[in-house]
Amino acid sequence: MLAPRRSWYTVVMMTTERRNRTIRSIAAIIICASVWIAVIFVDWGFITDRIHGLSFEPTTELTSLKDELSLTTRGSVILSATHPTVKDQTEFNQACASSKSDVSILGCYDGQNIFIYDINNPDLAGIKQSTLAHELLHAVWDRLSSSERAQLQADLQSVYEANLSTLQPRLDLYPEANFYDELHSIIGTELADLPNSLEKHYARYFNDQDAVVVFFDAYDTKFKELKAQAEALYEQINLNRELVDAKAANYTAATEELTAAIADFNRRAESGYFTSTAAFTAERAVLVARQQELNQLFHEINTLIDSTNELVEEYNNNIARAQVLLDSINSNASPAPEI
């Protein structure tokens, strides 16, 4: 007996159902793949920072500092996630484990939070903004993947080598493991005109990285000016002292010679050596002129000593002003005694 023949319509329907199942399977695969792609490319760190930053309530001062840095959305989110705070001397030393009186720590990032030392010296305008930006970049480095850090290190190294005289003494103060972390913060807040790759990197966090550098320059210039003035004064003081010593030696030798000449003149005058008043007067005039020259030299020496003493006083005042600035940024500096 022959099997019943399926109709053409039935065949078509079965083919359509099979095709629909295939389409649904492909769609499911596409949806799953899309989900996995989304999971792979979602910036979970950025989302986590956003969540952590929701509870951050900045003070008026920190809001102002943040606004002045002109952060990008990413930079702002990371900063808020670190809950930055400005601390007084005692609280800052506790938060940043600062105890060395010969090292000035302006801020720190402990892996979660940023702390800034409350420096209120009007001569150091810009220091809090610069410090906040510096610590923010530590938080940024902390969030970079190992591959991202590796990509940055070559450019950071080239900038370091191009500025070796200024950067090496500073980086030598840090453990080798922190070299690129610290270099990343220093370069990003203190140097302009960077390689294009670094400019693009810092542009992810600052709308204008050059403007951030201006904050550093504003207060760093004060120290550089005082240092330059002190060096110039010190050099001039040493030159003056050498000149005083030379003039004093000449004065001493000339005085001894004149004293001997006067004694000889007096001896000869008393013995009747001079046969005429004119001869006596002429030789005496020579001795008087030499005495006047010595008096002028003595006056020059005293004037030079006075001016050198003024330079020494100016130098000491310069050092005192520099020390005031240094003490104002050193959370471990002892307060000046009350008079």
C-alpha positions in Angstrom: 0.0 0.0 0.0 1.4 3.4 -1.0 2.1 6.0 1.7 -0.2 9.0 1.6 1.3 11.7 -0.4 1.8 15.0 1.4 0.3 17.9 -0.3 2.4 20.8 -1.6 0.9 23.1 0.9 1.9 20.9 3.7 5.5 20.8 2.5 5.5 24.5 2.2 4.2 24.9 5.7 6.7 22.6 7.2 9.5 24.4 5.4 8.3 27.7 6.7 8.2 26.5 10.3 11.7 25.1 10.0 12.9 28.4 8.6 11.2 30.3 11.5 12.9 28.1 14.0 16.2 28.7 12.4 15.6 32.5 12.4 14.6 32.3 16.1 17.8 30.4 16.9 20.0 32.8 15.0 18.2 35.7 16.8 18.8 34.1 20.1 22.5 33.6 19.3 22.7 37.3 18.2 21.1 38.5 21.4 23.4 36.4 23.6 26.4 37.6 21.7 25.2 41.2 22.1 24.8 40.7 25.8 28.3 39.2 26.1 29.8 42.1 24.0 28.0 44.6 26.3 29.4 42.8 29.3 32.9 42.9 27.9 32.8 46.6 26.9 30.9 48.2 29.8 33.2 50.3 31.9 32.4 48.8 35.2 35.0 50.8 37.0 33.4 54.0 35.8 30.0 52.8 37.0 31.5 51.8 40.4 33.0 55.3 40.7 29.7 56.9 39.9 28.0 54.9 42.6 30.7 55.7 45.2 30.5 59.4 44.2 26.8 59.6 44.9 27.4 59.9 48.6 30.1 62.6 48.3 29.0 66.0 49.6 31.8 68.4 48.8 32.4 71.5 50.9 32.2 74.9 49.4 36.0 75.0 49.1 36.3 71.6 47.4 33.5 72.5 45.0 35.4 75.7 44.1 38.7 73.7 43.7 37.0 71.1 41.5 35.4 73.8 39.3 38.8 75.6 38.9 40.4 72.4 37.6 37.8 72.1 34.8 37.5 68.4 35.0 36.0 66.2 32.3 33.0 64.0 33.2 35.4 61.1 33.8 37.8 63.2 35.9 34.9 64.5 37.9 33.4 61.1 38.5 36.8 59.7 39.7 37.4 62.7 42.0 34.0 62.4 43.6 34.6 58.7 44.1 37.7 59.4 46.2 35.7 61.7 48.5 38.5 64.3 48.7 38.8 66.3 51.9 41.0 69.2 53.1 42.5 68.4 56.5 44.1 70.6 59.2 47.6 69.7 60.4 46.7 67.0 63.0 44.1 65.3 60.9 46.3 65.4 57.7 49.3 63.9 59.5 47.1 61.1 60.7 45.4 60.4 57.4 48.7 60.6 55.3 51.0 59.1 57.9 53.2 62.1 57.7 55.9 62.4 60.4 59.1 63.6 58.8 59.8 67.3 59.5 62.3 67.5 56.6 59.8 66.3 54.0 56.7 68.4 52.9 53.7 66.3 51.9 51.0 68.4 50.3 48.5 65.6 49.8 48.0 61.8 49.6 45.8 59.2 48.0 45.5 56.0 50.1 43.9 53.9 47.4 40.4 55.0 48.3 40.4 58.6 49.4 42.3 61.8 48.7 43.5 64.1 51.5 44.8 67.6 51.0 46.7 69.6 53.5 45.0 72.9 54.4 47.6 75.4 53.3 46.4 79.0 53.6 49.4 81.1 52.7 48.3 83.8 50.3 51.7 83.7 48.6 51.0 80.1 47.6 47.9 80.6 45.5 47.3 77.6 43.3 48.9 75.0 45.6 45.6 73.3 46.7 44.4 73.1 43.1 47.7 71.7 41.9 47.8 69.2 44.8 44.2 68.0 44.2 45.0 67.5 40.5 48.2 65.6 41.4 46.4 63.2 43.8 43.5 62.8 41.3 46.0 61.4 38.8 47.2 58.9 41.4 43.6 57.7 41.5 43.6 57.6 37.7 46.8 55.5 37.6 45.3 53.2 40.2 42.3 52.6 37.8 44.4 51.9 34.7 44.9 48.4 33.5 48.4 46.9 33.2 48.3 47.3 29.4 47.2 50.9 29.6 50.1 51.6 32.0 52.5 49.9 29.7 51.4 52.0 26.8 52.0 55.2 28.8 55.3 54.3 30.3 57.4 54.8 27.1 56.1 58.4 26.7 56.4 59.1 30.4 60.0 57.9 30.3 60.9 60.1 27.3 59.5 63.2 29.1 61.4 62.2 32.2 64.7 61.9 30.3 64.1 65.3 28.6 63.7 66.9 32.0 66.2 64.8 34.0 67.8 67.6 35.9 64.5 68.7 37.6 62.7 65.3 37.7 65.4 62.9 38.8 66.1 64.4 42.2 62.3 64.3 43.0 61.7 60.8 41.7 64.7 59.5 43.6 62.7 60.2 46.8 60.2 57.5 45.9 60.4 53.7 45.9 61.2 52.2 42.4 57.8 50.5 42.4 56.1 54.0 42.5 58.2 55.5 39.8 55.7 55.7 37.0 52.8 56.3 39.2 54.5 59.4 40.7 55.9 60.5 37.3 52.4 60.3 35.8 51.1 62.7 38.4 54.1 65.1 38.2 54.1 65.3 34.5 50.3 65.7 34.2 50.2 68.7 36.7 53.6 70.4 36.2 54.6 70.1 32.6 53.0 71.6 29.4 53.6 70.9 25.7 53.6 67.1 26.1 53.7 64.5 23.4 50.4 64.1 21.6 49.7 60.7 23.2 50.1 62.0 26.7 48.0 65.1 25.9 45.2 62.8 24.7 45.6 60.8 27.9 45.4 63.7 30.3 42.5 65.2 28.2 40.4 62.3 29.4 40.4 63.9 32.8 41.2 67.7 32.3 39.5 69.9 29.8 42.7 72.0 29.7 45.8 70.3 31.1 47.9 73.4 30.4 45.7 75.4 32.8 46.3 72.8 35.5 50.1 73.4 35.0 49.5 77.2 35.6 48.3 76.4 39.2 51.6 74.7 39.8 53.7 77.5 38.3 51.8 80.1 40.3 53.2 78.8 43.6 56.4 77.1 42.4 57.5 80.5 41.0 57.6 81.9 44.5 60.1 79.4 45.6 62.1 79.8 42.4 62.2 83.6 42.8 63.4 83.4 46.4 66.0 80.8 45.5 67.3 82.9 42.6 67.4 86.0 44.8 69.2 84.2 47.5 71.8 82.8 45.1 72.4 86.3 43.6 72.7 87.9 47.0 75.0 85.1 48.2 77.3 85.6 45.2 77.4 89.4 45.6 78.1 89.1 49.3 81.0 86.8 48.6 82.4 89.1 45.9 82.1 92.1 48.3 83.9 90.2 51.1 86.7 89.3 48.7 86.9 93.0 47.7 86.9 94.1 51.3 89.7 91.7 52.2 91.7 92.9 49.2 91.2 96.6 50.0 91.9 96.0 53.7 95.1 94.3 52.8 96.2 97.2 50.6 95.2 99.6 53.3 97.2 97.8 56.0 100.3 97.6 53.7 100.0 101.3 52.6 99.5 102.4 56.3 102.6 100.6 57.4 104.6 102.2 54.5 103.3 105.7 55.3 103.9 105.3 59.0 107.5 104.4 58.2 107.8 107.3 55.7 106.4 109.8 58.3 108.8 108.5 61.0 111.7 108.9 58.6 110.5 112.4 57.6 110.3 113.5 61.2 113.7 112.1 62.0 115.3 114.0 59.2 113.4 117.2 60.0 114.6 117.1 63.6 118.2 116.4 62.5 118.2 119.5 60.3 118.2 117.5 57.1 116.1 120.0 55.2 118.1 123.1 54.1 115.0 125.0 53.0 111.4 125.5 53.9 110.4 124.8 50.3 112.1 121.3 50.4 110.5 120.5 53.8 107.0 121.7 52.6 107.2 119.7 49.3 108.1 116.4 51.0 105.5 117.0 53.7 102.8 117.6 51.0 103.6 114.3 49.5 103.1 112.5 52.8 99.8 114.4 53.4 98.5 113.4 50.0 99.3 109.8 50.7 97.5 110.1 54.0 94.4 111.5 52.2 94.5 108.6 49.8 94.5 106.2 52.7 91.6 108.0 54.3 89.7 107.7 51.1 90.5 104.0 50.9 89.4 103.6 54.5 86.1 105.3 53.7 85.6 103.0 50.7 86.2 100.0 52.8 83.7 101.1 55.4 81.1 101.9 52.8 81.6 98.5 51.2 81.3 96.8 54.6 78.1 98.7 55.2 76.6 97.7 51.9 77.7 94.1 52.4 76.0 94.1 55.8 72.8 95.3 54.1 73.1 92.5 51.6 73.6 90.0 54.4 70.5 91.3 56.1 68.5 91.1 52.9 69.8 87.6 52.3 68.8 86.6 55.8 65.3 88.1 55.3 65.1 86.2 52.0 65.9 82.9 53.8 63.4 83.7 56.4 60.7 84.4 53.8 61.6 81.1 52.1 61.4 79.3 55.4 57.9 80.7 56.1 56.8 79.3 52.8 58.4 76.0 53.5 56.9 75.8 57.0 53.4 76.7 55.6 53.5 73.6 53.3 55.1 71.3 55.9 52.5 69.7 58.1 55.2 68.7 60.6 56.8 72.1 61.0 56.7 73.5 64.5 54.7 76.7 64.9 56.7 79.9 65.4 57.1 80.8 69.1 54.9 83.6 70.4 56.8 86.8 71.2 
